């Protein structure tokens, strides 16, 4: 996806270059900050409760 939008940067059309650059910057922020820092820290804050929808299923498997 980044490669596709990255090709817009070399197109020479100013509006397409701006769109391609904005999408690439957004993808990099998402990949590096959100996935790299926010998700693990949110999981650490919530603790074991981050599996709450599946807790009943896990308990049933463990007891069988």
N, C-alpha and C positions, 0 to 999 in steps of 0.2 A: 504494500500500500504506500509506504513512504517512497519507494522507487517510482511508482506511477505518478504521484504528485510531485516528486522531485524532478521528473522530466519536464514539468510545467515551468520550472525555473529557467531552463535553457531555451524555452520556446521563443523568447524575444518579445512577447506581448506582455506589456506591463501589468495588466489586470490578472493575467494567468500566472505571472511570476509572483505577484502578491498572494494570490490564493495558494499556490504551491508552497511558498515559504511559510505562510500561516499554518497550513496543515502539518507540515513537517515539524515546526516548532511545537504545535499542540501534541503531536504524537510523541515527541521526545519528552515533553513535560509529563505526559501521561505515563510513559514507560519508566522514566527515571525517578520521578517524584512520587506519583500516586502508587504505582505497583511496587516500587523499591522501598519506599519509606512509610507511606500512609497505611497500606494494608497490613504489613507486619506489626506496626505499632498499634493499630486498632485491634488486631487479634490479641496482642499482649495485654491490652487494657481490659478487654472483655473476658479473657481467660478461657476456661473450659466451656463457657456458655456459648462460644461461637459455633458449636455443633448442636445447638438446641433443637432444630427441627428434626434431627436424626437421632436424638438421644433415646427415644422410645424404641426405635428399630435396633439400635446397638444393644440396648439392654435385653431385648428379646433374643437376639442372636447369642449373646453371652450366656443367658440362662438355659438355652437349649442344648 
